[in-house]
C-alpha cells in the first residue's frame, strides 16, 4: 500500500501543474502538456466512475471562485449535507485541496487524512499504470488530473451528497469538467493564464463558459462587457437558464463599517448586512473581509437558493446564515495579530492585476499614518509589471509623502519552479523607481520585514498563493 510520504514524493516528481517553457532543474526547456478531457474520463472510468456518485456544483472564474466555493460548501455542511470541497492550489499541504464534512449538527469540513491520501493515490496510480499498459492513456496523468481523480474517489468512498468543485484552470478542458454539474457558477473574470486561455477577456470568458451544459443552470453576476457577451453567447447556444445573483448583493448603505482602535485591530471589517430574499430576512455575517467578497457571498447564496428551489436540497435560511458565518478560507485578506513585538501581518493571495487592485482597495482602509512594509513575490508567468505598478507605489518611501517615509518593499522568490527570480522582480521595480530590499528566501523576507517595520505598523504579504502559504506558516510558528 502506498504511504502518504510515497504519494508526496511521486507528486513532487511530476513537477509544476502548469509548464511555461522556461528552464526548470537544469532542463533547457519544459514541454507543454496538451490538455484533454479524454484522459481524465478514461482514468475515472477505470476507477468506477466515482464522479457519478454525487451531485456537483462546478465553479469557474479568474478571481473569487475559491471564496465562493468555500462559502457554498460551508452552507451545505451547515445544512447537514455530506459535503465535499475540492479547491486549488493549496497554501501549505496538498490535503487542503480535498475536504469532506464530518456530518452531524456540528459537522466541519476536514482535510483528507494522510493515510487515506496515500491509499487513494495508490488506487489512482495503479489504474493509471493499467491504462497506459493497455494504450488507454498516452502518458501518466498530470499533477492536477491525479488530484482530481483522488478527490472524486475519496468523495465516492465517503458517500458525499454534494461536491463543490473549484475549476483549476479555464473550464472547458479542466479535469473538474469531467463531472455533470447540476449548477454551474462563473465568478469574476480577468486577464490571467493567457498562455493557455487566450489574450482577451472574450477568449478567456469563452474558456470559462466551457463548464456550461445543455439546458443547464448558470449562476453569475454581470461583469466586464466582453465577458458578459462571451458567457451570454454560450448560454444561449446551450439553452442554459441563467440565475442572476444580483438580488443577493447588499444595499451598500447597510454594510457595517469598522473604526480601528489600535495596531492589533483588524482594520478590514467583516461583511455584515441584511438581505431580503424571497420575502424573508437573511442576515449575512461573513469573516471574509473586503468589499469584493460581497459578490462571492452573493454567488454562494444564489446557488444555495437554486439548489433549494430546484434540486430539493434542504438549505434553510438558518443554514445559509450559519454557513456564511463559519466559512474558513485562509490567506484572503487574513489578519495575523502582532507577536513577540513584531508588527501585525496582512496576508492576501493577490496573484494577478485584478487581485492586486482588490488588495489596493482594501489597503485604503488602513490608516495613512501607519508605517507599512510590503513582502512581494510571484510566479514568472504572471503579469509582474502590472502587479507591481498597482502595489509598489503604495509603499514608496521616496514619494515625498511624509506618511510613507518609513515604508519598505521586500522582494523574495517564491519556493516554486515557476517563480520569478528576485532580479526579475527588482527589474520591474526599478522601472517604477521604487526602492526595494532583496531577500534570499521567504523566511529571510519575513525576518527582514519584521526588523524594518515598527510594532505600530503593518506588514503586507502578497503576490502568490505559494508566498502567502509559506509566510503564513512561518508567522503562525512564531505565534505558537
Rosetta blueprint (number, residue, H / E / L):
1 X L
2 X L
3 X L
4 X H
5 X H
6 X H
7 X H
8 X H
9 X H
10 X H
11 X H
12 X H
13 X H
14 X H
15 X L
16 X L
17 X L
18 X L
19 X L
20 X L
21 X L
22 X L
23 X L
24 X L
25 X L
26 X L
27 X L
28 X L
29 X L
30 X L
31 X L
32 X L
33 X L
34 X L
35 X L
36 X L
37 X H
38 X H
39 X H
40 X H
41 X H
42 X H
43 X H
44 X H
45 X H
46 X H
47 X L
48 X L
49 X L
50 X H
51 X H
52 X H
53 X L
54 X L
55 X E
56 X E
57 X E
58 X E
59 X E
60 X E
61 X L
62 X L
63 X E
64 X L
65 X H
66 X H
67 X H
68 X H
69 X H
70 X H
71 X H
72 X H
73 X H
74 X H
75 X H
76 X H
77 X H
78 X H
79 X L
80 X L
81 X L
82 X L
83 X E
84 X E
85 X E
86 X E
87 X L
88 X L
89 X L
90 X L
91 X L
92 X L
93 X L
94 X H
95 X H
96 X H
97 X H
98 X E
99 X E
100 X E
101 X E
102 X L
103 X L
104 X L
105 X L
106 X L
107 X L
108 X L
109 X E
110 X E
111 X E
112 X L
113 X L
114 X H
115 X H
116 X H
117 X H
118 X H
119 X H
120 X H
121 X H
122 X H
123 X H
124 X H
125 X H
126 X H
127 X H
128 X H
129 X H
130 X H
131 X H
132 X H
133 X H
134 X H
135 X L
136 X L
137 X L
138 X L
139 X L
140 X L
141 X L
142 X L
143 X H
144 X H
145 X H
146 X H
147 X H
148 X H
149 X H
150 X H
151 X H
152 X H
153 X H
154 X H
155 X H
156 X H
157 X H
158 X L
159 X L
160 X L
161 X L
162 X E
163 X E
164 X E
165 X E
166 X E
167 X L
168 X L
169 X L
170 X L
171 X L
172 X L
173 X L
174 X L
175 X H
176 X H
177 X H
178 X H
179 X L
180 X L
181 X L
182 X L
183 X E
184 X E
185 X E
186 X E
187 X L
188 X E
189 X L
190 X L
191 X L
192 X L
193 X L
194 X H
195 X H
196 X H
197 X H
198 X L
199 X L
200 X L
201 X H
202 X H
203 X H
204 X H
205 X H
206 X H
207 X H
208 X H
209 X H
210 X H
211 X H
212 X L
213 X L
214 X L
215 X L
216 X L
217 X E
218 X E
219 X E
220 X E
221 X L
222 X L
223 X L
224 X L
225 X H
226 X H
227 X H
228 X H
229 X H
230 X H
231 X H
232 X H
233 X H
234 X H
235 X H
236 X H
237 X H
238 X H
239 X L
240 X L
241 X E
242 X E
243 X E
244 X E
245 X H
246 X H
247 X H
248 X H
249 X L
250 X L
251 X L
252 X H
253 X H
254 X H
255 X L
256 X L
257 X L
258 X L
259 X L
260 X L
261 X L
262 X L
263 X L
264 X L
265 X L
266 X L
267 X L
268 X L
269 X L
270 X L
271 X E
272 X E
273 X E
274 X E
275 X E
276 X E
277 X E
278 X L
279 X L
280 X E
281 X E
282 X E
283 X E
284 X E
285 X E
286 X E
287 X L
288 X L
289 X L
290 X L
291 X L
292 X L
293 X H
294 X H
295 X H
296 X H
297 X H
298 X H
299 X H
300 X H
301 X H
302 X H
303 X H
304 X H
305 X H
306 X H
307 X H
308 X H
309 X H
310 X H
311 X L
312 X L
313 X L
314 X L
315 X L
316 X L
317 X H
318 X H
319 X H
320 X H
321 X H
322 X H
323 X H
324 X H
325 X H
326 X L
327 X L
328 X L
329 X L
330 X L
331 X L
332 X L
333 X L
334 X E
335 X E
336 X E
337 X L
338 X L
339 X L
340 X L
341 X L
342 X L
343 X L
344 X E
345 X E
346 X E
347 X E
348 X E
349 X L
350 X L
351 X L
352 X L
353 X H
354 X H
355 X H
356 X H
357 X H
358 X H
359 X H
360 X H
361 X H
362 X H
363 X H
364 X L
365 X L
366 X L
367 X L
368 X L
369 X L
370 X L
371 X L
372 X E
373 X E
374 X E
375 X E
376 X E
377 X L
378 X L
379 X E
380 X L
381 X L
382 X L
383 X L
384 X H
385 X H
386 X H
387 X H
388 X H
389 X H
390 X H
391 X H
392 X H
393 X H
394 X H
395 X H
396 X L
397 X L
398 X L
399 X L
400 X L
401 X L
402 X H
403 X H
404 X H
405 X L
406 X L
407 X L
408 X E
409 X E
410 X E
411 X E
412 X L
413 X L
414 X L
415 X L
416 X L
417 X L
418 X L
419 X E
420 X L
421 X L
422 X H
423 X H
424 X H
425 X H
426 X H
427 X H
428 X H
429 X H
430 X H
431 X H
432 X H
433 X L
434 X L
435 X L
436 X L
437 X E
438 X E
439 X L
440 X L
441 X L
442 X H
443 X H
444 X H
445 X H
446 X H
447 X H
448 X H
449 X H
450 X H
451 X H
452 X H
453 X L
454 X L
455 X L
456 X L
457 X L
458 X E
459 X E
460 X E
461 X E
462 X E
463 X L
464 X L
465 X H
466 X H
467 X H
468 X H
469 X H
470 X H
471 X H
472 X H
473 X H
474 X H
475 X H
476 X H
477 X H
478 X H
479 X H
480 X L
